[in-house]
Structures are given as structure tokens and as C-alpha cells.
Amino acid sequence: MKAKIIDILTLRVFFGTNSKATIQIFAFLIAIGFIGITLSNQSDFKAFKIKQLNDEINVLQSDYIDLKQQVQKSRLSSQLENELEPFGLKPIEKPIEKIVVVNR
């Protein structure tokens, strides 16, 4: 066991009788490691992209709710205007002037 470790550390494994097989095994292990690292990076990128899209969905949903509330308010106000028009009530076109009384 000790001799095999010393052979690996001194790189005699690459120059011995089975050097071709050893080099092929190491090349295979390096290729598998490279593929594993690449796939891991790609999955991390996809997870980050999914998180960004989820955040964007949440923002768009809140915008949709706000717009829906505005539409409901505008429908309600136009319906009230139509119902009160026969009584002569109209929406104010000019803003109300505020009168301030000062005691002397």
C-alpha cells in the first residue's frame, strides 16, 4: 500500500508498464469532474433565473391587483354618476374653494 502511494506521488505510475491505461483512467476522471462542475454551474444558474422570474411574477400580480381595484372604483363612480344624473347632480368640474375665517 505504501509503495503504491509513493509511486503515485513520484509519478512513476505514468512512466511504468501500464502507463497508457493509467493516463486514460486519469483523463477519464478529469473529464467526469469537468462535466460535473459544468452541470452544477448550469443548475445554479437555472435556479437563480427561476428565483428572478418568481420575483417578477409577484410584482406583476401586485400590479394586477392594484389595477383591478382602480377599474372597480372607476366603474362604481361612473355608475353613480349615471344614477344621480336624473336628479340634477353632476360631478364637480372646478375644485372647491376653501374659505378661511379669521377672528379679529
PEPE-V897949 format. One record per residue. N is the residue number from 1. RES is the residue in one small letter. OMEGA is omega in radians with two decimals (NA if undefined). D_CENTER is the distance of its C-alpha to the mean C-alpha in Angstrom with 2 decimals. Layout:
BEGIN
n:N res:RES omega:OMEGA d_center:D_CENTER
n:N res:RES omega:OMEGA d_center:D_CENTER
END
This chain:
BEGIN
n:1 res:m omega:-3.14 d_center:51.95
n:2 res:k omega:-3.12 d_center:52.62
n:3 res:a omega:3.13 d_center:53.93
n:4 res:k omega:3.11 d_center:50.82
n:5 res:i omega:3.12 d_center:48.57
n:6 res:i omega:3.10 d_center:50.92
n:7 res:d omega:3.14 d_center:50.90
n:8 res:i omega:-3.11 d_center:47.09
n:9 res:l omega:-3.14 d_center:47.03
n:10 res:t omega:3.10 d_center:49.85
n:11 res:l omega:3.06 d_center:48.32
n:12 res:r omega:-3.13 d_center:51.51
n:13 res:v omega:-3.09 d_center:49.39
n:14 res:f omega:-3.08 d_center:48.47
n:15 res:f omega:-3.12 d_center:52.11
n:16 res:g omega:-3.08 d_center:53.93
n:17 res:t omega:3.14 d_center:55.18
n:18 res:n omega:-3.05 d_center:51.86
n:19 res:s omega:-3.12 d_center:49.85
n:20 res:k omega:3.13 d_center:48.49
n:21 res:a omega:3.14 d_center:47.07
n:22 res:t omega:3.13 d_center:45.62
n:23 res:i omega:3.11 d_center:43.91
n:24 res:q omega:3.12 d_center:42.46
n:25 res:i omega:3.12 d_center:41.11
n:26 res:f omega:3.10 d_center:39.49
n:27 res:a omega:3.10 d_center:38.01
n:28 res:f omega:3.12 d_center:36.63
n:29 res:l omega:3.11 d_center:35.09
n:30 res:i omega:3.12 d_center:33.53
n:31 res:a omega:3.11 d_center:32.11
n:32 res:i omega:3.10 d_center:30.61
n:33 res:g omega:3.12 d_center:29.09
n:34 res:f omega:3.12 d_center:27.59
n:35 res:i omega:3.12 d_center:26.14
n:36 res:g omega:3.13 d_center:24.70
n:37 res:i omega:3.14 d_center:23.04
n:38 res:t omega:3.14 d_center:21.61
n:39 res:l omega:3.10 d_center:20.20
n:40 res:s omega:3.11 d_center:18.72
n:41 res:n omega:3.13 d_center:16.96
n:42 res:q omega:3.13 d_center:15.65
n:43 res:s omega:3.07 d_center:14.35
n:44 res:d omega:3.12 d_center:12.62
n:45 res:f omega:-3.14 d_center:10.95
n:46 res:k omega:3.10 d_center:9.96
n:47 res:a omega:3.10 d_center:8.65
n:48 res:f omega:3.13 d_center:6.48
n:49 res:k omega:3.11 d_center:5.38
n:50 res:i omega:3.12 d_center:5.18
n:51 res:k omega:3.11 d_center:3.27
n:52 res:q omega:-3.13 d_center:0.78
n:53 res:l omega:3.08 d_center:3.59
n:54 res:n omega:3.09 d_center:4.77
n:55 res:d omega:3.13 d_center:4.68
n:56 res:e omega:3.10 d_center:6.10
n:57 res:i omega:3.13 d_center:8.28
n:58 res:n omega:3.12 d_center:9.52
n:59 res:v omega:-3.13 d_center:10.53
n:60 res:l omega:3.10 d_center:12.19
n:61 res:q omega:3.12 d_center:13.92
n:62 res:s omega:3.06 d_center:15.37
n:63 res:d omega:3.13 d_center:16.55
n:64 res:y omega:3.14 d_center:18.12
n:65 res:i omega:3.11 d_center:19.93
n:66 res:d omega:3.13 d_center:21.26
n:67 res:l omega:3.12 d_center:22.54
n:68 res:k omega:3.10 d_center:24.09
n:69 res:q omega:3.11 d_center:25.94
n:70 res:q omega:3.12 d_center:27.20
n:71 res:v omega:3.12 d_center:28.51
n:72 res:q omega:3.12 d_center:30.27
n:73 res:k omega:-3.13 d_center:31.89
n:74 res:s omega:3.08 d_center:33.08
n:75 res:r omega:-3.14 d_center:34.55
n:76 res:l omega:-3.12 d_center:36.29
n:77 res:s omega:3.12 d_center:37.78
n:78 res:s omega:3.09 d_center:39.01
n:79 res:q omega:3.10 d_center:40.53
n:80 res:l omega:3.12 d_center:42.32
n:81 res:e omega:-3.14 d_center:43.65
n:82 res:n omega:-3.14 d_center:45.05
n:83 res:e omega:-3.09 d_center:46.71
n:84 res:l omega:-3.12 d_center:48.25
n:85 res:e omega:3.11 d_center:49.50
n:86 res:p omega:3.13 d_center:52.79
n:87 res:f omega:3.12 d_center:53.65
n:88 res:g omega:3.12 d_center:53.39
n:89 res:l omega:-3.14 d_center:50.26
n:90 res:k omega:3.05 d_center:47.87
n:91 res:p omega:-3.11 d_center:44.81
n:92 res:i omega:3.12 d_center:45.75
n:93 res:e omega:3.12 d_center:45.41
n:94 res:k omega:3.09 d_center:46.45
n:95 res:p omega:-3.12 d_center:44.90
n:96 res:i omega:3.08 d_center:47.22
n:97 res:e omega:-3.12 d_center:49.36
n:98 res:k omega:3.13 d_center:49.63
n:99 res:i omega:-3.13 d_center:53.18
n:100 res:v omega:3.12 d_center:53.66
n:101 res:v omega:3.14 d_center:57.08
n:102 res:v omega:3.08 d_center:58.27
n:103 res:n omega:3.12 d_center:61.17
n:104 res:r omega:NA d_center:63.90
END
